[in-house]
C-alpha cells in the first residue's frame, strides 16, 4: 500500500469520526449554553446542574440520529473490509 493510500484511509476515518460525533457534541454544547445562560440569569452557581440536561439531550440525539450514525459506521466498515484485497496486493 502506498503512503497516499494510507493517508486516504486516515482522512476518510477522521471524516467519519467527525460526522458521527458531531450531533451529540452539538447537543451537549447547545444544552450547556442554555443552562449557563439560565444559571447566569438566576445566579444559581451549581456545577452539577448542567449534567442531567446534557445527558438527556445527548440521549435524545442518539435516539433520533442513532440510525443514521450506525448506517454511516456500517458503510465505512463495509467499504474498509471490501477494500482489503486492494490493500494487500
C-alpha positions in Angstrom: 0.0 0.0 0.0 1.3 3.4 -0.9 1.6 6.3 1.5 -1.1 8.1 -0.4 -3.5 5.2 0.2 -2.7 5.2 3.9 -3.4 9.0 4.1 -6.7 8.5 2.2 -7.8 5.8 4.7 -6.8 8.0 7.6 -8.6 11.0 6.1 -11.8 9.0 5.5 -11.6 7.6 9.0 -11.3 11.1 10.5 -14.2 12.3 8.3 -16.4 9.5 9.6 -15.5 10.2 13.2 -16.4 13.9 12.8 -19.7 13.1 11.1 -20.7 10.6 13.8 -19.6 12.6 16.8 -21.0 16.0 15.6 -24.7 15.6 16.6 -24.2 14.5 20.2 -21.4 17.1 20.8 -23.5 19.8 19.3 -26.5 18.8 21.5 -24.2 18.9 24.6 -22.8 22.3 23.5 -26.2 23.9 23.0 -27.6 22.5 26.2 -24.6 23.7 28.2 -25.0 27.1 26.7 -28.7 27.3 27.6 -28.1 26.0 31.1 -25.2 28.5 31.5 -27.5 31.4 30.4 -30.1 30.2 32.9 -27.6 30.0 35.7 -26.3 33.5 34.9 -29.8 34.9 34.9 -30.8 33.3 38.1 -27.4 33.4 39.8 -27.5 29.7 40.6 -23.9 28.6 40.8 -24.4 24.8 41.0 -21.9 23.0 38.8 -23.8 19.7 38.7 -27.0 21.4 37.4 -25.9 21.1 33.7 -25.1 17.4 33.9 -28.6 16.0 33.7 -29.8 18.2 30.9 -26.7 17.5 28.8 -27.2 13.8 29.4 -30.8 13.9 28.4 -30.1 16.0 25.3 -27.3 13.6 24.2 -29.6 10.6 24.8 -32.4 12.3 22.7 -29.9 13.0 19.9 -28.7 9.4 20.0 -32.3 8.1 19.8 -33.1 10.5 16.9 -29.8 10.2 14.9 -28.6 6.8 16.0 -29.9 5.0 12.9 -28.1 7.4 10.7 -24.9 7.2 12.8 -24.9 3.4 12.7 -25.5 3.4 9.0 -22.5 5.7 8.4 -20.3 3.5 10.6 -21.5 0.3 8.9 -21.0 1.7 5.5 -17.4 2.8 6.4 -16.6 -0.6 7.8 -18.0 -2.4 4.8 -16.0 -0.2 2.4 -12.9 -0.8 4.5 -13.4 -4.6 4.6 -14.2 -4.7 0.9 -11.0 -2.8 0.2 -8.7 -5.3 1.9 -7.8 -7.2 -1.3 -6.8 -3.9 -2.9 -4.7 -3.0 0.1 -2.9 -6.4 0.3 -1.9 -6.6 -3.4 
